Amino acid sequence: MNAWHAVTDSDAFRRFAKQRPGRAIFRSPAYRRLNVVRNDVLSRRAVRRDPDLFREVRTFCFFVGHNKSGTSLLGGLLDAHPNVILSDEVDALQYVEAGFARDQIFHLLLKGSRSEARKGRVTARRLQPYSFLVPGQWQGRFTTPFVVGDGRTGTSTQRLGVNRRVLDQLPQVIAAKPDPLRRRTNDALQQIAARALEAVPAWQVDLVEAVHAARN
């Protein structure tokens, strides 16, 4: 792990990114545009270094559904297969909309898979952190990739809600068979409890009323 990864993977950096002023910086339109440009340059360079890496890819996989519905677990298990590269939280559809080429997107997803493996596939840091690392398997590594994908569920769902045409763009850009969209949902109470514990203002609810509604 280099010095930059040591900083960005640290809990202190994560807290800074989630709170003011870091939250305002990293969620600003200017930063997001800059990050897209940066990833365009980096991914083009990666494609030039290894232009045939994804020649055998047959399927592109992504998740659509609710946050806190188990997709991090499912993505972690899929990423442990030697023929699958499945990142977490890359937001691949953002790069489809931005006009990135197929192999550029795949290199970004590989980078995301390696980053998550390096950090131990740890999730739910704001609650009780736990790991989806599969010891002795292939997370962050591969032999010949046949499936490449992304596990950013909530953001992908929001993007499709705003711009459904991205689904028409997807097969043209990816040039691989999109995995059928599957909706995975857990008990609604799990999502209500998770949001309450996170204390996200946008999700503040009357728990008694919400639980009653979920059960009915």
N, C-alpha and C positions, 0 to 999 in steps of 0.2 A: 504494500500500500504506500503510495507516495504522499508527500506532505499535503497536497491539495485535497486528496481523498480523506486524509485524517481529519482535516478541518470540516469539510462538507458532510462527512458521515457522523460527526460528533453530535451529541445531544444538545450542546450549547448552541451550535449553529442552527439546529432544527428549531429550538426555542426562539432564536432570533428571527428566523424566517416566518414563524407562525404568529409573532407578536409585533407590535409597533416598535420601531419604524420599519423593521424588516418586512412585515406583511404588506405595508404600503408599497415598498420597493418591488418586491417579487411578484406582486399581483397587478402592477401597473401595466397599462397597454404598451408603454415605451419599452419596459423590460421584456415583455413577451415578444414584441417584434424583434428586439435585439437578439433574444434567445433563438428565434426561428432562423435569423440570418446566420448566427454562429453555428447552429446545427446544420445548416445548408452547407457551409464551408467544410466543416468537419466530416460530414457524411460523404461529400464529393471526394474528399481526400481518401477516406476509407475505401470507397468503391474503386478508385484508381489503384490502391495497394493490392486489393484482392477482388478483381472483377467477376470471378466465377464462383465465389463462395456460396451463393444461393441458387445455383443453377438447378438443383434438384428439388427446390421447394414446390410443393403441390397445393398446399392449403394455407390460407391466412385465417387466423382465429382471433376474434375479439368478443368481448362480453357486453351485453346490454341489460340493464336492470337497475336495482336499487343498491345504494351503498350498504355495507354491513350485511351482505347476503351470502357470504362464503366464497366469493370469487378469488380472493387472495389465496385461500387454501387450495382451491382448485387449480389456480394458475401456478402455484408453487409445485404442486404434484406433477402437473404437465411438464413444467420446466425441468423436472428431474429425469425425463426420458431423453436418451441420447440422440433422438431424431427430432426433438422439439426445442425451439427457442421461444420462450414466453416471458416477456418482461412484465413489470408491474408499474403502473403510473407513468407511462411515457406519453400517452395521448396520441396514438398513431393517426387518428382521424384528423387531428390538427395539421399534420404534414400532408395528408391526402388533399385537404382543402388548399394548402399552400402551394400545391403543384410539385411536390418532391417526387423524384423518380422511385420506382419500386425498390431498387437495391439501396438507395439512400435510406428509405424508411426501415428496411430490414437491418441495416447496420446500426441505426439508432436503437432498434429493439434489442439487438444483440448487446449493445452497450448497456441498455437498461437491465437486461437479464444478468449480466456480469456484475453490475453495481449492486443489485439486490442480493446476489449470492455472496458477494464480498461482505455485505452488512449482516448476513445471516438470515435473510428473508424475515426480518423482524417487522411486526405490524402492531397496530393499536398502541402506539407509544404514549398517547395521551390518557389511556386507560390503564390496563395492566399489560405491559408489553409481553408478547410471546412470539416464538419463532416457527416458521414453516420450512425451515431447513431440513432436507432429507439427507442424512449422513451417508457418505459413500456413493452417492448417485451423481447425476450430471447437471445439476443446477449451475447455470453460468458457463457450461461447457457443452460440447456436442461432438458427434462423429460426422454424420452427414445429415444436415437439416432438411426434413421434408415438410415440417409445419413451423410457421413463424407467427407470433401473435402478441397481443397486448391485453393486459388485464385491468385497464382503467375504466371501470364500469360506469360510475356516476357521470363523469365528464363526457364519455362517449354517448350516453343516453341524452344528455343535455344538447350536445352538438346535433344529434339526429333530430331532436325536437325543433331546433332552430332552422336546420338546413337538411332536409331529407334527401336532397339531390346528391349528398355525399355518398349515399348508397349506390347511386348510378355511376359515380366516379370510381368507386372502389375497385370493381373488377377490371376496369381499364388501366388503372394505375398499378394495381398489385399483380395483375396477370397471373393470378392463381385462383383456385376455387375458394370463394369465401365460405367459411364454416357456417352452417345454418344457425340463425340466431336462436338462442335458447334462453328462456327466462327462468332464472333461479331465484326463488324467494324463500326466506325463512319466516318464522313466526313474526308478525308485525310488532309484538311486544319487545323482541330483541332489538329492533331498530329504534324504537321509542326509548328504551333503556339506555342504549349506546349514546344517543343524541343528548339525553338528559345528563349523563355522566360527563360528556364532553363539554357541556355548558356552552354550546354554540348559540349565540343570541338569536340567529335566524331560525333556530329550531325550538325556541322556547315554547312549551306547551303546558296546558293543564293536564298533568299526568292522569288524574282520576278520570277526566273526560275522555282523554285519548285512549286509555286502556278499555274503558267501556265501549267506545266506538269500535276498537279493533276486535273485541270479542263478539260484536254484533254485526 
